Amino acid sequence: MELKEAIVNRRTVRKFNDYQVTDQELRELVTSAGWAPSWSNTQSWMFIVLRDRELIAEVTDTYSENNPARNCSVQASAVIIACARSKLAGFRNGVQTTKYAHWYLFDLGLAVQNLCLQAHELGIASVIVGSLDHDRCRKILDIPEEYEVVVTVPLGRAAAAPPQPPPRKELTSFVFLNRFNNPFF
Ligand SMILES: Cc1cc2nc3c(=O)[nH]c(=O)nc-3n(C[C@H](O)[C@H](O)[C@H](O)COP(=O)(O)O)c2cc1C
Protein backbone atom coordinates (compact mmCIF):
# COMPACT_ATOMS: atom_id res chain seq x y z
CA MET A 1 0.00 0.00 0.00
CA GLU A 2 1.23 3.48 -0.87
CA LEU A 3 2.07 5.57 2.18
CA LYS A 4 -0.02 8.46 0.91
CA GLU A 5 -2.99 6.17 0.32
CA ALA A 6 -2.72 4.94 3.89
CA ILE A 7 -2.38 8.44 5.31
CA VAL A 8 -5.34 9.83 3.40
CA ASN A 9 -7.68 6.84 3.57
CA ARG A 10 -7.15 5.71 7.17
CA ARG A 11 -10.42 6.59 8.89
CA THR A 12 -11.78 6.53 12.37
CA VAL A 13 -14.21 3.60 12.35
CA ARG A 14 -16.78 3.10 15.10
CA LYS A 15 -18.62 0.02 13.83
CA PHE A 16 -16.87 -3.34 13.61
CA ASN A 17 -18.04 -6.69 12.26
CA ASP A 18 -17.41 -9.88 14.24
CA TYR A 19 -13.92 -10.52 12.83
CA GLN A 20 -11.45 -11.42 15.60
CA VAL A 21 -8.21 -9.50 15.27
CA THR A 22 -5.42 -12.06 15.55
CA ASP A 23 -2.43 -12.05 17.89
CA GLN A 24 -0.14 -11.95 14.84
CA GLU A 25 -1.90 -8.83 13.57
CA LEU A 26 -1.60 -7.24 16.99
CA ARG A 27 2.11 -8.07 17.01
CA GLU A 28 2.52 -6.24 13.69
CA LEU A 29 0.66 -3.20 15.01
CA VAL A 30 2.75 -2.81 18.16
CA THR A 31 5.94 -3.55 16.22
CA SER A 32 5.19 -0.61 13.91
CA ALA A 33 4.30 1.53 16.93
CA GLY A 34 7.69 0.72 18.44
CA TRP A 35 9.48 2.08 15.35
CA ALA A 36 8.21 5.61 15.99
CA PRO A 37 10.79 8.28 16.76
CA SER A 38 10.87 9.54 20.33
CA TRP A 39 12.63 12.08 22.51
CA SER A 40 16.25 10.95 22.79
CA ASN A 41 14.94 7.51 21.81
CA THR A 42 13.36 7.20 25.24
CA GLN A 43 10.50 5.07 23.84
CA SER A 44 8.53 5.75 26.97
CA TRP A 45 5.38 4.16 25.54
CA MET A 46 3.75 1.02 26.90
CA PHE A 47 0.84 -0.86 25.35
CA ILE A 48 -1.59 -3.16 27.07
CA VAL A 49 -3.56 -5.42 24.77
CA LEU A 50 -7.01 -6.03 26.21
CA ARG A 51 -8.65 -9.28 25.18
CA ASP A 52 -10.60 -10.04 28.35
CA ARG A 53 -14.29 -9.23 27.75
CA GLU A 54 -14.93 -8.08 31.31
CA LEU A 55 -11.92 -5.78 31.33
CA ILE A 56 -12.89 -4.36 27.94
CA ALA A 57 -16.34 -3.60 29.35
CA GLU A 58 -14.88 -2.05 32.51
CA VAL A 59 -12.46 0.12 30.54
CA THR A 60 -15.18 1.18 28.09
CA ASP A 61 -17.23 2.24 31.09
CA THR A 62 -14.57 4.88 31.86
CA TYR A 63 -15.28 6.63 28.54
CA SER A 64 -17.16 9.92 28.64
CA GLU A 65 -20.90 9.32 28.80
CA ASN A 66 -21.74 10.24 25.23
CA ASN A 67 -18.53 8.98 23.69
CA PRO A 68 -19.42 7.71 20.19
CA ALA A 69 -16.77 4.98 20.52
CA ARG A 70 -18.57 3.23 23.41
CA ASN A 71 -20.45 0.64 21.33
CA CYS A 72 -17.59 -0.44 19.13
CA SER A 73 -15.20 -0.54 22.08
CA VAL A 74 -17.31 -2.85 24.19
CA GLN A 75 -17.71 -5.20 21.20
CA ALA A 76 -14.11 -5.02 19.95
CA SER A 77 -12.10 -8.25 19.85
CA ALA A 78 -9.07 -6.25 21.02
CA VAL A 79 -8.57 -2.86 22.60
CA ILE A 80 -5.08 -1.44 22.92
CA ILE A 81 -4.41 0.78 25.91
CA ALA A 82 -1.71 3.25 24.91
CA CYS A 83 0.24 4.40 27.95
CA ALA A 84 3.50 6.16 28.60
CA ARG A 85 5.96 6.45 31.42
CA SER A 86 6.07 10.10 32.42
CA LYS A 87 9.20 12.14 33.29
CA LEU A 88 11.53 10.39 30.83
CA ALA A 89 11.01 12.23 27.53
CA GLY A 90 12.32 15.79 27.96
CA PHE A 91 14.05 14.94 31.23
CA ARG A 92 17.67 14.21 32.07
CA ASN A 93 18.49 12.59 35.39
CA GLY A 94 14.96 13.39 36.49
CA VAL A 95 15.31 17.12 35.65
CA GLN A 96 13.07 18.73 33.02
CA THR A 97 15.24 20.09 30.19
CA THR A 98 12.75 22.01 28.04
CA LYS A 99 9.62 24.10 28.43
CA TYR A 100 7.40 21.05 28.05
CA ALA A 101 7.07 18.31 30.61
CA HIS A 102 4.83 16.10 28.53
CA TRP A 103 6.87 15.03 25.51
CA TYR A 104 5.63 11.52 26.16
CA LEU A 105 2.28 12.62 24.72
CA PHE A 106 4.01 13.68 21.52
CA ASP A 107 6.03 10.47 21.27
CA LEU A 108 3.05 8.29 22.03
CA GLY A 109 1.02 10.15 19.40
CA LEU A 110 3.62 9.27 16.78
CA ALA A 111 3.59 5.64 17.90
CA VAL A 112 -0.21 5.43 17.88
CA GLN A 113 -0.34 6.92 14.40
CA ASN A 114 2.12 4.25 13.23
CA LEU A 115 -0.12 1.65 14.85
CA CYS A 116 -3.26 2.94 13.16
CA LEU A 117 -1.59 3.21 9.76
CA GLN A 118 -0.23 -0.32 10.10
CA ALA A 119 -3.70 -1.50 11.06
CA HIS A 120 -5.14 0.22 8.00
CA GLU A 121 -2.65 -1.57 5.77
CA LEU A 122 -3.77 -4.90 7.27
CA GLY A 123 -7.44 -4.07 6.71
CA ILE A 124 -8.05 -3.44 10.40
CA ALA A 125 -10.00 -0.39 11.43
CA SER A 126 -9.35 1.66 14.54
CA VAL A 127 -10.64 4.51 16.63
CA ILE A 128 -8.46 6.49 18.98
CA VAL A 129 -10.30 7.25 22.23
CA GLY A 130 -9.04 10.05 24.44
CA SER A 131 -12.18 11.16 26.22
CA LEU A 132 -12.20 8.90 29.26
CA ASP A 133 -11.45 8.84 32.96
CA HIS A 134 -7.74 8.12 32.60
CA ASP A 135 -7.02 7.48 36.26
CA ARG A 136 -9.94 5.11 36.68
CA CYS A 137 -8.74 3.20 33.62
CA ARG A 138 -5.20 3.10 35.04
CA LYS A 139 -6.44 1.64 38.32
CA ILE A 140 -8.63 -1.00 36.62
CA LEU A 141 -5.55 -2.31 34.82
CA ASP A 142 -3.17 -2.16 37.84
CA ILE A 143 -0.91 0.32 36.04
CA PRO A 144 1.59 1.96 38.41
CA GLU A 145 1.42 5.72 38.98
CA GLU A 146 4.59 6.51 37.01
CA TYR A 147 2.71 5.51 33.87
CA GLU A 148 -0.17 7.47 32.36
CA VAL A 149 -3.00 6.01 30.31
CA VAL A 150 -3.35 8.35 27.33
CA VAL A 151 -5.70 6.81 24.76
CA THR A 152 -7.36 3.51 24.04
CA VAL A 153 -7.60 2.05 20.53
CA PRO A 154 -10.46 -0.38 19.88
CA LEU A 155 -9.71 -2.48 16.80
CA GLY A 156 -11.72 -4.56 14.36
CA ARG A 157 -12.76 -4.92 10.77
CA ALA A 158 -15.08 -2.18 9.56
CA ALA A 159 -18.71 -3.32 9.38
CA ALA A 160 -19.42 -1.04 6.42
CA ALA A 161 -17.67 1.06 3.83
CA PRO A 162 -15.54 3.75 5.47
CA PRO A 163 -17.33 6.96 6.38
CA GLN A 164 -16.65 10.13 4.45
CA PRO A 165 -13.60 11.82 5.94
CA PRO A 166 -14.33 14.81 8.16
CA PRO A 167 -13.15 17.85 6.21
CA ARG A 168 -9.63 19.13 6.69
CA LYS A 169 -8.59 22.77 6.91
CA GLU A 170 -7.20 24.48 3.82
CA LEU A 171 -3.39 24.47 3.73
CA THR A 172 -3.50 28.26 3.44
CA SER A 173 -4.94 28.45 6.95
CA PHE A 174 -2.10 26.59 8.65
CA VAL A 175 1.04 26.76 6.48
CA PHE A 176 3.04 29.98 6.31
CA LEU A 177 6.25 31.16 4.70
CA ASN A 178 9.04 32.59 6.85
CA ARG A 179 6.76 34.51 9.18
CA PHE A 180 3.52 33.97 10.99
CA ASN A 181 0.51 34.53 8.75
CA ASN A 182 2.60 35.13 5.61
CA PRO A 183 1.02 32.95 2.89
CA PHE A 184 3.13 30.08 1.58
CA PHE A 185 0.67 28.94 -1.07
C1 LIG B 1 -6.16 12.23 20.64
C2 LIG B 1 -7.47 11.80 20.02
C3 LIG B 1 -8.55 11.54 20.82
C4 LIG B 1 -9.76 11.09 20.27
N1 LIG B 1 -10.79 10.77 21.10
C5 LIG B 1 -11.92 10.24 20.57
C6 LIG B 1 -12.95 9.80 21.44
O1 LIG B 1 -12.87 9.89 22.67
N2 LIG B 1 -14.05 9.23 20.87
C7 LIG B 1 -14.18 9.09 19.51
O2 LIG B 1 -15.19 8.55 19.07
N3 LIG B 1 -13.21 9.53 18.66
C8 LIG B 1 -12.09 10.10 19.17
N4 LIG B 1 -11.07 10.49 18.33
C9 LIG B 1 -11.22 10.34 16.86
C10 LIG B 1 -11.40 11.71 16.17
O3 LIG B 1 -12.70 12.17 16.40
C11 LIG B 1 -11.10 11.55 14.66
O4 LIG B 1 -9.75 11.16 14.51
C12 LIG B 1 -11.34 12.84 13.89
O5 LIG B 1 -12.71 13.16 13.87
C13 LIG B 1 -10.84 12.75 12.44
O6 LIG B 1 -11.43 11.67 11.76
P1 LIG B 1 -10.53 10.61 10.99
O7 LIG B 1 -9.68 9.93 12.04
O8 LIG B 1 -11.47 9.67 10.31
O9 LIG B 1 -9.67 11.35 10.01
C14 LIG B 1 -9.88 10.95 18.85
C15 LIG B 1 -8.76 11.20 18.05
C16 LIG B 1 -7.57 11.62 18.61
C17 LIG B 1 -6.37 11.85 17.72
The ligand as a MOL file (V3000), in Angstrom:
LIG
                    3D

  0  0  0     0  0            999 V3000
M  V30 BEGIN CTAB
M  V30 COUNTS 31 33 0 0 0
M  V30 BEGIN ATOM
M  V30 1 C -6.1580 12.2290 20.6400 0
M  V30 2 C -7.4660 11.7970 20.0190 0
M  V30 3 C -8.5520 11.5400 20.8240 0
M  V30 4 C -9.7580 11.0910 20.2660 0
M  V30 5 N -10.7930 10.7700 21.1010 0
M  V30 6 C -11.9190 10.2430 20.5730 0
M  V30 7 C -12.9520 9.8010 21.4430 0
M  V30 8 O -12.8680 9.8900 22.6710 0
M  V30 9 N -14.0540 9.2310 20.8740 0
M  V30 10 C -14.1800 9.0930 19.5130 0
M  V30 11 O -15.1910 8.5470 19.0740 0
M  V30 12 N -13.2140 9.5290 18.6590 0
M  V30 13 C -12.0870 10.0960 19.1650 0
M  V30 14 N -11.0680 10.4880 18.3260 0
M  V30 15 C -11.2160 10.3450 16.8610 0
M  V30 16 C -11.3980 11.7120 16.1710 0
M  V30 17 O -12.7040 12.1690 16.4020 0
M  V30 18 C -11.1030 11.5470 14.6560 0
M  V30 19 O -9.7530 11.1630 14.5060 0
M  V30 20 C -11.3430 12.8400 13.8880 0
M  V30 21 O -12.7090 13.1650 13.8730 0
M  V30 22 C -10.8420 12.7540 12.4440 0
M  V30 23 O -11.4340 11.6750 11.7560 0
M  V30 24 P -10.5270 10.6130 10.9860 0
M  V30 25 O -9.6830 9.9270 12.0380 0
M  V30 26 O -11.4720 9.6720 10.3110 0
M  V30 27 O -9.6730 11.3540 10.0120 0
M  V30 28 C -9.8790 10.9480 18.8540 0
M  V30 29 C -8.7640 11.2040 18.0470 0
M  V30 30 C -7.5700 11.6150 18.6120 0
M  V30 31 C -6.3670 11.8460 17.7160 0
M  V30 END ATOM
M  V30 BEGIN BOND
M  V30 1 1 1 2
M  V30 2 1 2 3
M  V30 3 2 2 30
M  V30 4 2 3 4
M  V30 5 1 4 5
M  V30 6 1 4 28
M  V30 7 2 5 6
M  V30 8 1 6 7
M  V30 9 1 6 13
M  V30 10 2 7 8
M  V30 11 1 7 9
M  V30 12 1 9 10
M  V30 13 2 10 11
M  V30 14 1 10 12
M  V30 15 2 12 13
M  V30 16 1 13 14
M  V30 17 1 14 15
M  V30 18 1 14 28
M  V30 19 1 15 16
M  V30 20 1 16 17
M  V30 21 1 16 18
M  V30 22 1 18 19
M  V30 23 1 18 20
M  V30 24 1 20 21
M  V30 25 1 20 22
M  V30 26 1 22 23
M  V30 27 1 23 24
M  V30 28 2 24 25
M  V30 29 1 24 26
M  V30 30 1 24 27
M  V30 31 2 28 29
M  V30 32 1 29 30
M  V30 33 1 30 31
M  V30 END BOND
M  V30 END CTAB
M  END
